[in-house]
């Protein structure tokens, strides 16, 4: 591992997290996320592994997407479930009002979005069959991750599952993302935060061992390709 990747960079900040960032560039970034996530996030595999097997005749699965951003993951989940004849309802949450405003402009049947937190949902007594997040953990410090995992466990309905997926920090991830996105800067990624924020995300992300060290009893770390990890908990 390159020396600058040997430790997690806790000081780096993503441009899109800046409340004063260019709103036009932010929204263009949201528009490009579906294409980028389709390549790097393994969302379809996650749907097949964690959601589809939990389908119940006559009852809709309730899914929570934490840190939904522009809502691209919930919309994909709803499309895939509809094709498979599975009934699901997705709540996408994000504390960033800008993200929620964008997501609300792209409605989909079965999707609700709210500017709220897992803690607020927990205190309200909400329960879900599936609790998900994608590329959220690296935004959080260790204490915030621990709090998210505690909230997620409390939000699970009996037999439910929580899966928090993120990047696994590695030299391969950094160099591959840098190489693949370099020629796209003047095209699809122009006027977006995707390339600089993607590289920052990798620097901020954790290794599987670091994630495991944060995981309370009942959670496990699952490795994925390319350079992916998932923190998983199944409720009894």
Buried (B, 14 or more C-beta within 10 A) or exposed (E): EEEEBEEBBEEBEBBBEEEEBBEEBBBBBBBBBBEBBEEBBBBEEBBEBBBBEBBEEEEBBBBBBBBBBBBBBBBBBBEBBBEEEBBBBBBBBBEBEBBBBBBBEBEBEBBBBBBBBBBBBBEEEBBBBBBBBBBBBBBBEEEEBBBBBBBBBBBBBEEBBBBBBBBBBBBEBBEBBEEEBEEBBEEEBEEBBBBBBBBBBBBBBBBBEBBBEBBEEEBEBBEBEBBBBBBBBBBE
